[in-house]
Amino acid sequence: MTAYRKESPIVSHSWQAAFVSAAAPSAADDPAPYFRREFTAAGGLRKATLHVTALGIVEAHLNGRPVGDDVLAPGWTSYRHHLDVRAYDVTASIHAGINAIGAVVAEGWAAGRLGWENKRGHYADRPALFLQLDLEYADRTETIGTGAGFTVGTGAVRAAGLYDGETYDARLEPAGWSEAGFDDTSWAPAQPFDWNLSALRVPVAPPIRRIEELPPAGISTSPSGKTIVDFGQNISGWVRITVTGAAGDTVTLRHAELLTPAGELETESNRTAKATDRYTLRGDGTETWEPRFTFHGFRYVQVDGWPGELTAEDLRAVVVHSDMRRTGWFESSDDLLNRLHANTLWSMRDNFVGVPTDCPQRDERLGWTGDLNAFAPTAAYLYDVRGVLRSWLADLAAEQRETGTVPWVVPDVLSNPSPPTALWSDAAVSVPWLLYQEYGDEQILADSYDSMAAFIRQVEGLLDEHGLWSSGFQYGDWLDPDAPADNPAGGKTDRHLVACAYLGKTTREMAQAAAVLGKHEDARHFATLADRVRGAFRREYVTEAGRIAGESATAYALAITFGLLDDAQLVKAGDRLAELVAQAGYRIATGFAGTPLLTDALSSTGHLDEAYLLLMQKQCPSFLYPVTMGATTIWERWDAVLPDGTLNSTGMTSLNHYALGAVADWLHRVVGGLQRVAPGWREIRVAPQVGGGLTAARSTHDTVRGRAEVAWRVEGGEMAVDVTVPPDARATVVLPLHPAGATEQVGPGTHNWRYPLPESFGARPAYTMETPLKTIADDPHVWPALSAVFASYFPGIPIDGSAPEAAAMSLTTVLQFIPGVPAGLEDDLRAALTPEGTLR
């Protein structure tokens, strides 16, 4: 175990309250405890501040009203190390005389079921409450805190689990329970609950809030007679209902991401999560209700037991996530590409519910480090993630100190230990480094430095005599499409090649971080280690000419983007990667480790056409296949939904997983052309790379210095480029398709260019049935379509455009060797030679 300096929790002040709970441990489907106490406030109150937290999910009440507009408080942190206490100014809610304070606390993350192992009570065996109300007068401060004098009972919240949903019986809500004068003689005294108060801290992350509401996009009746509501978008949150009926009527809401092809609710992607809310009516008129102690990942809701006719006005989907500030936008001339970007944005929103999780719907919803590490550059562009991720990194470091290794999920609730693993454990280094690059704040590195260094030193001790990370468990290129369904880590790329490549990246980042912080001895050590790792990788996995062991797209993408090759090898590797991508039919053949880097590896080695062909491919597996299938979020697997509309039953088919949406980072930087080249965006590179048939794109980002924006568009034979540079920044502008290849240096402000496009822009070579096969095979825009035609007529018999004889053989010649040419083949070949569109 590597030890390092212990972080001090951020404590707001000396606490006088203590945690309280009900007397007995809680079980699944137990009612949520209600706590209350009355107190007297004197006249002349200057300020009242209520501090609230809980082991569980808490909703505080004061004089009959909920306190604050946040939800799912206090969120999920590594509670034993950091438990967030939110403060509310409640001065206006307190009057001279007798007042009442209270709270409902459900089991939440602390006491409820978490993880696919179905274990409960990871942090506590029952919900527990902490309240401290500070009343400031001119001459004194009085404090009312949880402890003696608080009573506990139950009410309408009959059950509330994160996975299974909330059950609420409005007939059982004690009227006036959080108001003065309520008779609580039947309630029991709240019991002390032992918890280390040094873990309490001022929150680093923004609260979780209701962010948006969506009306139903449609209401239908399934073949089995079920009422199905489609909200048109896969979200995280819940449904608010407005209903009128008799006392005892119960409305049941069952949530899911998908419908079966027959139109029934498809709940398989929830796994064991019941995702079901129930509301039993009081029966005294129109009632409005929404759950407050659970959340779901869903697009569709099956409504059972609705009294009367259900209309669209009766329901609203409430979108819930951390209240982050939006900072990034992208749009293009292609609607499918825009939907892909929108899906990425929605998956981020749906998975930033306090913790950056893998998915919001099933019996998991864990803060997987690998998913976040892959997606972090995209996340930092789309939203201001400083609060959420600095809080998460503090938890990562705290749990790393406790166990000596970086957990695979943060907060860590896994039963098994988490040995050091590339991409997953690497988050300890790469996420702080990314945040420093984005925001230019050295304190981010300083806060995480000991954690970063501890991880790198731990792995350094695991290297073999050749400098290779060649042993131990690795996830490898997780969810490679070619991996067996029952072994997602069993992809084409050697797991330890992946590990060594990522170590080459993180050791370089570690050396740079040490240099930024003035830790010169560490900087020299880690730079030497980075050189050693890079050299070991090349000796073990790279030929002198630049071929990579295993010949997988992921292996080439890692070696290229992580700077592990020399210049000559880089050229060969880029060419070979382009060949592999073409051989795969421009469909994705990479997993979590390789997919976020694949388009970059292609475009950076002169293969922009291939990168765009990969991006714009619609056949599965591809970025756009889910879009063509109606996806509104990013899927865990490219084939999570099969072409016939059925769910791919692998047990891992979340329809809301942001990791593979990391290609959006390439959209922002390469398609849109907006790239940060110095920490905090003080230096910017504007260099859109036009392709894919696009005629326009725009990238907009609110940096720490202000708004940066690039917009380009093709207009009547001209290229128009508009650039906005924020204050205190400079930009190098590489004008796309400029006849003279112009590059400009500009400062803050808005800049515009208009110039004629090259005459060759948009022109495609004219191919005929007499064109040599080799010539056609060298055109990545045409050859895939031609190959597909042959595959449809002659399955399993490929046509080879790279063979030596292809240089002197035309399609006409090929057809002469085919006895009984099938009807329609020649027409289909001619159509393939002139694909739709004219722009390269």
Stockholm file with secondary structure:
# STOCKHOLM 1.0

chainA/1-840         MTAYRKESPIVSHSWQAAFVSAAAPSAADDPAPYFRREFTAAGGLRKATLHVTALGIVEAHLNGRPVGDDVLAPGWTSYRHHLDVRAYDVTASIHAGINAIGAVVAEGWAAGRLGWENKRGHYADRPALFLQLDLEYADRTETIGTGAGFTVGTGAVRAAGLYDGETYDARLEPAGWSEAGFDDTSWAPAQPFDWNLSALRVPVAPPIRRIEELPPAGISTSPSGKTIVDFGQNISGWVRITVTGAAGDTVTLRHAELLTPAGELETESNRTAKATDRYTLRGDGTETWEPRFTFHGFRYVQVDGWPGELTAEDLRAVVVHSDMRRTGWFESSDDLLNRLHANTLWSMRDNFVGVPTDCPQRDERLGWTGDLNAFAPTAAYLYDVRGVLRSWLADLAAEQRETGTVPWVVPDVLSNPSPPTALWSDAAVSVPWLLYQEYGDEQILADSYDSMAAFIRQVEGLLDEHGLWSSGFQYGDWLDPDAPADNPAGGKTDRHLVACAYLGKTTREMAQAAAVLGKHEDARHFATLADRVRGAFRREYVTEAGRIAGESATAYALAITFGLLDDAQLVKAGDRLAELVAQAGYRIATGFAGTPLLTDALSSTGHLDEAYLLLMQKQCPSFLYPVTMGATTIWERWDAVLPDGTLNSTGMTSLNHYALGAVADWLHRVVGGLQRVAPGWREIRVAPQVGGGLTAARSTHDTVRGRAEVAWRVEGGEMAVDVTVPPDARATVVLPLHPAGATEQVGPGTHNWRYPLPESFGARPAYTMETPLKTIADDPHVWPALSAVFASYFPGIPIDGSAPEAAAMSLTTVLQFIPGVPAGLEDDLRAALTPEGTLR
#=GR chainA/1-840 SS CCCCCCCCCCCCSCCCCCCEECSSCCCTTCCCEEEEEEEEECSCCCEEEEEEEEESEEEEEETTEECCSBCSTTCCCCTTTCEECEEEECGGGCCSEEEEEEEEEECHHHHSCBTTTTBCCSSCSSCEEEEEEEEECSSCEEEEESSTTCEEEECSEEEEETTTEEEEEGGGCCTTTTSTTCCCTTSEECEECCCCGGGEECCSSCCEEEEEEECCSEEEECTTSCEEEEEEEEEEEEEEEEEECCTTCEEEEEEESEECTTSCEECGGGTTCCCEEEEECCCSSEEEECCSSCCEEEEEEEEESCSSCCCGGGEEEEEEEECCCBCEEEEESCHHHHHHHHHHHHHHHHHBSSSBCSCSSSSCCCCBHHHHHHHHHHHHHHBCCHHHHHHHHHHHHHHHHHHSSCCSBSSCCCSSCCCCCTTTTTHHHHHHHHHHHHHCCHHHHHHHHHHHHHHHHHHHTTCCTTSCCCSSCCCCSTTCTTSCTTCTTCCSSCHHHHHHHHHHHHHHHHHHHHHHTTCHHHHHHHHHHHHHHHHHHHHHHBCTTSCBTTCCHHHHHHHHHTTCSCHHHHHHHHHHHHHHHHHTTTCCCCCTTTHHHHHHHHHTTTCHHHHHHHHHCCSSSSSSHHHHTTCSSCCSSTTSBCTTSCBCCSSCCCSCCCGGGGGHHHIIIIISCEEECSGGGSEEEECCCCCTTCCEEEEEEEETTEEEEEEEEEETTEEEEEEEECTTCEEEEECTTCTTCCEEEECSEEEEEEEECCTTTTCCCCCCTTSBHHHHHTCTTTHHHHHHHHHHHSTTCCCCSSSGGGGGCBHHHHHHTSSSCCTTHHHHHHHHHSCSCSCC
#=GC SS_cons         CCCCCCCCCCCCSCCCCCCEECSSCCCTTCCCEEEEEEEEECSCCCEEEEEEEEESEEEEEETTEECCSBCSTTCCCCTTTCEECEEEECGGGCCSEEEEEEEEEECHHHHSCBTTTTBCCSSCSSCEEEEEEEEECSSCEEEEESSTTCEEEECSEEEEETTTEEEEEGGGCCTTTTSTTCCCTTSEECEECCCCGGGEECCSSCCEEEEEEECCSEEEECTTSCEEEEEEEEEEEEEEEEEECCTTCEEEEEEESEECTTSCEECGGGTTCCCEEEEECCCSSEEEECCSSCCEEEEEEEEESCSSCCCGGGEEEEEEEECCCBCEEEEESCHHHHHHHHHHHHHHHHHBSSSBCSCSSSSCCCCBHHHHHHHHHHHHHHBCCHHHHHHHHHHHHHHHHHHSSCCSBSSCCCSSCCCCCTTTTTHHHHHHHHHHHHHCCHHHHHHHHHHHHHHHHHHHTTCCTTSCCCSSCCCCSTTCTTSCTTCTTCCSSCHHHHHHHHHHHHHHHHHHHHHHTTCHHHHHHHHHHHHHHHHHHHHHHBCTTSCBTTCCHHHHHHHHHTTCSCHHHHHHHHHHHHHHHHHTTTCCCCCTTTHHHHHHHHHTTTCHHHHHHHHHCCSSSSSSHHHHTTCSSCCSSTTSBCTTSCBCCSSCCCSCCCGGGGGHHHIIIIISCEEECSGGGSEEEECCCCCTTCCEEEEEEEETTEEEEEEEEEETTEEEEEEEECTTCEEEEECTTCTTCCEEEECSEEEEEEEECCTTTTCCCCCCTTSBHHHHHTCTTTHHHHHHHHHHHSTTCCCCSSSGGGGGCBHHHHHHTSSSCCTTHHHHHHHHHSCSCSCC
//
